[in-house]
Amino acid sequence: MIEMIVAMVASAFLLAGLGSVMFIARQVAYTPAAAHRRSKTADIINQISDELRYATCITQQTSQVLEFVVADRNNDGTAEKIRYEWSGVAGDPVRKTVNSGTPVDVVTSVYSFSVVLQQNAKNTTLTTTNDSAESVLQSNASVVSGSDRDLTTTSFEAQQISPAAFAVTVPANATSWNATKVDIQLRQRGSPTDTLLVQLRPTGDPNDEPTSSVSGQTSVASSALSSNTAWNTIAFPSPVRNLLFQRKYALVFAVGTGNPCRMNTFDSTPTGVLETDDSGASWQYSSTRQIFYRLYGTYTTPGTSYNLTRNYVSYIRLSLQSGSQSSSRIDTSIPLRNSPELLASYWRTDFDRDPSTTNGNGDTVADWAVTGGGVFDSTKLSNGVWSATGAIESRPLADFTTTTIVEARCRNTSVGGKGAVLCINVDRQGGQYAPLLVYLQKQSDGSQTLTLNGKTADTTFSQLFSRSKLSSGFIRYRLTALPQYHVVNLQINDEDQGTFTYPRYAPTSSTDRYCTAYTETSSSEFDYLEVRSGIN
């Protein structure tokens, strides 16, 4: 009996142990271990790291969402936009979406997915400017009736301009001066279509003679001049800006065509007059001559300063936990080779293919569309340059209410019209918006003039800036609009040209929410066009 009882107890212990073994075996067979989940999690982290490392821009980020763009991987002209997101609810999956397609579960039963961007903010100060009231800066206005000197295609006159002798006191904080117009004593001569050129040139040695460089110029027909010797007012089409106080200039009266006028001169006193009889190849200082003129201008002083902040991402901290076991969680830092900018929207075309079929930001639509519809003429593309016909517009439509940077490289190759044109309609909010237009126009002398305009009504333009005598080659310029302050900064070939307050008005159309490029009347070429809208 005792032996039977002992055997029964031993059997009970044996069966209990066997049951534990079976339970553990069942758990191993049917429940993923933390090690297995950690291995799977590591695979997903590696996948995200490989995709993210060469991101060109980050387009959306929250603590549970990461969206970024990588370069075209299959040579179809379309960048890839990749999005990972988690609902934040324990047990829900992490989903991946490519190019706004159908989301796919890449990890199931996620208990933690955290995204933290390490941002490097780059700050730039943009300062507007104020111009003083227009006044006479330098003059010789006590007119004496003397002898006339003909101006011809070989015979020019010039007057030295010395900022140190300006009649109006220079403000202590003035950064430059600007020439606006000239009064000059002369009378018309020759054909009514003969043209007088009034130029402002920097001077050089010897004798502070005019150089061949022209800072600003205007042309006037002989028919617009007085028939008798009198004061003639000749205005520059836009102020000749950013002139230095530290150097002398020359007000040159040259000839475009024919024999447009005779200038009143008087030989008695040296007043800084120079003359040439070989079209400016050489100049002679006149020790007795004076001409009678008034030079008008303004002084530029600093205005309000604004901070421009652009956010770049150097690396991303990523945390992913699959399952409830905390030991399956993986934390990592992913360095980003390109230090991509954090953007709300992005458009670009390099004109190496049809822009209406390219997609640089990986959304659901092509970045550019032909204005008015139709098919883009790909025969106008050659070696990455578009010989512009028609117009292209950015898509999708946007209000451009955050910091927006537009960069283009183009040139106007024939004379006429507004040239190579870029327009972007920014700051659409509160029922108003601000069109900004850049005209790059070839001139008859082969140079180009760039003009930045705003609009105060649908058909009323307001010039913000103009710069002449740019080279005949491709010109690169950048507009940086800060809608929160209603200002825009302009750079030309990486040189800052100033920051300007732009006008806003209520438009009659609600569809012109784009950036567009085209040529107007003349021929133009575009090398590339890029638009970036920041997150703030």
SULQUIQUI-V345746 format. One record per pair of residues at least 12 apart in sequence whose C-alpha atoms are under 6 Angstrom apart, sorted by sequence separation. I is the first residue (numbers start at 1). J is the second residue. D is the distance in whole Angstrom. If there is no record, write none. Layout:
i = {I,I}
j = {J,J}
d = {D,D}
This chain:
i = {57,69,84,94,201,274,319,356,424,439,452,478,488,56,68,83,94,201,273,318,355,356,423,438,452,478,487,55,56,68,83,93,201,318,423,438,451,477,487,55,67,82,93,200,317,346,422,437,451,477,486,487,67,82,93,200,317,422,437,450,476,477,66,81,92,93,199,270,316,421,436,450,476,66,81,91,92,199,218,270,316,421,436,449,65,80,91,198,269,270,271,315,420,435,449,65,90,91,198,268,269,315,347,371,420,64,90,197,267,315,370,371,418,419,448,64,197,267,314,370,419,447,448,196,266,369,418,447,196,216,266,354,369,447,448,195,265,314,368,447,195,265,313,368,400,401,446,194,195,312,313,367,368,400,415,138,193,194,312,367,415,137,138,312,399,412,137,192,311,312,412,137,192,311,352,351,188,351,351,188,188,222,187,188,187,210,187,187,186,186,185,203,185,203,184,202,456,184,201,64,183,201,456,64,183,200,63,182,200,63,182,199,181,199,181,198,181,198,180,197,427,197,197,180,196,197,179,196,178,179,195,178,195,178,194,411,194,196,410,177,178,195,410,176,177,194,409,176,409,176,408,190,408,190,407,434,189,407,433,188,189,406,433,188,406,432,187,405,432,187,405,431,186,404,186,404,186,403,185,403,163,401,162,161,161,425,160,161,160,424,159,424,159,423,158,423,158,422,158,422,157,421,156,421,156,421,420,419,419,153,418,152,417,419,417,420,416,152,185,151,414,184,414,151,183,413,183,413,150,160,182,412,149,159,182,411,148,149,159,399,411,148,158,181,398,410,148,158,180,397,410,147,148,180,397,410,147,157,179,409,146,156,178,409,146,156,178,394,408,155,177,394,408,155,177,393,407,154,177,393,407,154,176,392,406,154,175,392,406,174,175,391,405,174,391,405,173,404,404,403,388,403,402,402,388,387,388,387,386,386,385,385,141,140,141,140,139,139,138,137,136,137,136,135,135,134,134,132,132,131,131,130,130,129,129,130,129,128,128,127,127,350,126,349,126,349,125,348,125,348,124,347,124,347,123,346,123,346,122,122,345,121,344,121,343,344,120,343,344,120,343,119,119,118,118,118,118,117,116,116,115,114,114,113,113,112,112,111,110,111,110,111,109,110,109,99,99,78,79,77,78,79,81,78,79,80,53,54,57,79,56,57,58,59,59,38,37,34,128,127,128}
j = {69,81,96,106,213,286,331,368,436,451,464,490,500,69,81,96,107,214,286,331,368,369,436,451,465,491,500,69,70,82,97,107,215,332,437,452,465,491,501,70,82,97,108,215,332,361,437,452,466,492,501,502,83,98,109,216,333,438,453,466,492,493,83,98,109,110,216,287,333,438,453,467,493,84,99,109,110,217,236,288,334,439,454,467,84,99,110,217,288,289,290,334,439,454,468,85,110,111,218,288,289,335,367,391,440,85,111,218,288,336,391,392,439,440,469,86,219,289,336,392,441,469,470,219,289,392,441,470,220,240,290,378,393,471,472,220,290,339,393,472,221,291,339,394,426,427,472,221,222,339,340,394,395,427,442,166,221,222,340,395,443,166,167,341,428,441,167,222,341,342,442,168,223,342,384,384,222,385,386,225,226,260,226,227,227,250,228,229,229,230,230,248,231,249,231,249,503,232,249,113,232,250,505,114,233,250,114,233,251,115,234,251,234,252,235,252,236,253,236,253,483,254,255,239,255,256,239,256,239,240,256,240,257,241,257,474,258,260,474,242,243,260,475,242,243,260,475,243,476,244,476,259,477,260,477,504,260,478,504,260,261,478,505,261,479,505,261,479,506,262,480,506,262,480,263,481,264,481,264,482,245,483,248,248,249,513,249,250,250,514,250,515,251,515,251,516,252,516,253,517,253,517,253,518,254,519,519,519,520,255,520,255,520,522,521,524,522,259,292,259,522,293,523,261,293,523,294,524,262,272,294,524,262,272,295,524,262,263,273,513,525,263,273,296,513,525,264,274,296,513,526,264,265,297,514,527,265,275,297,527,265,275,297,528,266,276,298,514,528,276,298,515,529,277,299,515,529,277,300,516,530,278,300,516,530,279,300,517,531,300,301,517,531,301,518,532,301,532,533,533,519,534,534,536,524,524,525,525,525,526,526,527,292,292,293,293,293,294,295,295,295,296,296,296,297,297,298,298,299,299,300,300,301,301,302,303,303,303,304,304,305,528,305,528,306,529,306,529,307,530,307,530,308,531,308,531,309,532,309,310,533,310,533,311,533,534,311,534,535,312,535,312,313,313,314,315,316,316,316,317,318,318,319,319,320,320,321,321,321,322,322,323,322,323,323,362,363,358,359,358,359,360,362,360,361,362,336,337,340,362,340,341,342,343,344,328,328,328,499,499,500}
d = {6,4,5,6,6,6,4,5,5,5,6,6,5,6,6,6,5,5,6,6,6,5,6,6,5,5,5,6,5,6,5,5,5,5,4,5,6,5,4,5,6,6,4,6,6,6,6,6,4,4,6,6,4,5,5,5,4,5,5,6,6,6,6,6,5,5,6,5,6,6,6,5,5,5,5,4,6,4,5,4,5,5,5,6,6,6,5,6,4,6,5,5,6,6,4,4,6,6,5,5,6,4,6,5,5,6,4,6,5,5,6,5,6,5,6,5,5,4,5,5,4,5,5,6,6,5,6,5,5,5,5,6,5,5,6,6,6,5,5,5,4,5,5,5,5,5,6,6,6,6,6,6,5,6,5,5,6,5,6,5,6,5,6,4,5,6,5,5,6,6,5,6,4,6,4,5,5,6,6,5,6,5,5,5,5,6,5,5,5,6,5,6,5,5,5,4,6,5,6,6,5,5,6,5,4,6,5,6,5,5,5,6,6,5,4,6,6,5,6,6,5,5,5,5,5,6,6,6,6,5,5,5,5,4,5,5,5,6,5,6,6,6,6,5,5,5,5,5,4,5,6,5,6,5,6,5,5,4,5,6,5,6,6,4,5,5,5,6,4,5,4,6,6,6,4,5,5,6,6,5,5,6,5,6,5,6,6,5,4,6,5,4,5,6,5,5,4,6,6,5,5,6,6,5,5,6,5,6,5,5,5,6,6,6,5,5,5,5,6,6,5,4,5,6,5,5,5,5,4,5,6,4,5,6,5,6,6,5,5,6,5,5,6,5,5,6,5,5,6,5,4,6,6,5,6,6,6,5,4,5,6,6,5,6,5,5,5,5,6,5,6,5,5,4,4,6,6,5,6,4,5,5,5,6,6,4,6,6,5,5,6,6,6,4,5,5,6,6,4,6,6,5,6,5,6,6,6,5,5,5,6,5,5,5,6,5,5,4,5,6,6,6,4,5,6,5,5,5,5,5,5,6,5,6,5,6,4,5,5,6,4,4,6,6,5,6,6,6,5,4,6,6,5,5,6,6,5,5,6,5,5,6,6,5,6,5,6,4,5,5,5,5,5,6,6,5,6,5,6,5,5,6,5,5,5,5,5,6,6,6,4,6,6,6,6,5,6,5,6,5,4,5,4,6,6,5,5,6,5,5,5,5,5,5,5,4,6,5,5,6,6}
